[in-house]
Amino acid sequence: MALSINRLMTGIVGMIGQIRF
């Protein structure tokens, strides 16, 4: 479960970062 949440958070942060930059 922890791994899934970590992966999801990383994906969201990556998407936001891509849109921002």
C-alpha distance matrix in Angstrom:
0.0 3.8 5.4 5.1 6.3 8.6 9.9 10.6 12.4 14.2 15.4 16.6 18.4 19.9 21.2 22.7 24.2 25.7 27.3 28.5 30.0
3.8 0.0 3.8 5.4 5.2 6.1 8.6 9.9 10.6 12.2 14.2 15.4 16.4 18.1 20.0 21.1 22.2 24.1 25.9 26.7 28.0
5.4 3.8 0.0 3.8 5.5 5.0 6.1 8.5 9.9 10.4 12.2 14.2 15.2 16.2 18.2 19.9 20.7 22.2 24.3 25.4 26.4
5.1 5.4 3.8 0.0 3.8 5.4 5.1 6.1 8.6 9.9 10.5 12.3 14.2 15.2 16.5 18.4 19.8 21.0 22.7 24.2 25.4
6.3 5.2 5.5 3.8 0.0 3.8 5.4 5.0 6.1 8.5 9.8 10.5 12.1 14.0 15.3 16.5 18.0 19.8 21.2 22.3 23.9
8.6 6.1 5.0 5.4 3.8 0.0 3.8 5.5 5.2 6.1 8.6 10.0 10.5 12.1 14.2 15.4 16.2 18.1 20.1 20.8 22.0
9.9 8.6 6.1 5.1 5.4 3.8 0.0 3.8 5.5 5.1 6.1 8.7 9.9 10.4 12.2 14.3 15.1 16.3 18.4 19.8 20.7
10.6 9.9 8.5 6.1 5.0 5.5 3.8 0.0 3.8 5.4 5.1 6.2 8.6 9.8 10.6 12.3 14.1 15.3 16.7 18.2 19.8
12.4 10.6 9.9 8.6 6.1 5.2 5.5 3.8 0.0 3.8 5.4 5.1 6.1 8.4 9.9 10.6 12.0 14.1 15.4 16.2 17.9
14.2 12.2 10.4 9.9 8.5 6.1 5.1 5.4 3.8 0.0 3.8 5.5 5.1 6.0 8.6 9.9 10.3 12.0 14.2 15.1 15.9
15.4 14.2 12.2 10.5 9.8 8.6 6.1 5.1 5.4 3.8 0.0 3.8 5.5 5.0 6.1 8.6 9.8 10.5 12.4 14.1 15.2
16.6 15.4 14.2 12.3 10.5 10.0 8.7 6.2 5.1 5.5 3.8 0.0 3.8 5.4 5.1 6.2 8.5 9.9 10.7 12.2 14.1
18.4 16.4 15.2 14.2 12.1 10.5 9.9 8.6 6.1 5.1 5.5 3.8 0.0 3.8 5.5 5.2 6.0 8.5 9.9 10.3 11.9
19.9 18.1 16.2 15.2 14.0 12.1 10.4 9.8 8.4 6.0 5.0 5.4 3.8 0.0 3.8 5.5 5.0 6.1 8.6 9.8 10.3
21.2 20.0 18.2 16.5 15.3 14.2 12.2 10.6 9.9 8.6 6.1 5.1 5.5 3.8 0.0 3.8 5.4 5.1 6.3 8.6 9.9
22.7 21.1 19.9 18.4 16.5 15.4 14.3 12.3 10.6 9.9 8.6 6.2 5.2 5.5 3.8 0.0 3.8 5.5 5.2 6.0 8.5
24.2 22.2 20.7 19.8 18.0 16.2 15.1 14.1 12.0 10.3 9.8 8.5 6.0 5.0 5.4 3.8 0.0 3.8 5.5 5.0 5.9
25.7 24.1 22.2 21.0 19.8 18.1 16.3 15.3 14.1 12.0 10.5 9.9 8.5 6.1 5.1 5.5 3.8 0.0 3.8 5.5 5.3
27.3 25.9 24.3 22.7 21.2 20.1 18.4 16.7 15.4 14.2 12.4 10.7 9.9 8.6 6.3 5.2 5.5 3.8 0.0 3.8 5.6
28.5 26.7 25.4 24.2 22.3 20.8 19.8 18.2 16.2 15.1 14.1 12.2 10.3 9.8 8.6 6.0 5.0 5.5 3.8 0.0 3.8
30.0 28.0 26.4 25.4 23.9 22.0 20.7 19.8 17.9 15.9 15.2 14.1 11.9 10.3 9.9 8.5 5.9 5.3 5.6 3.8 0.0
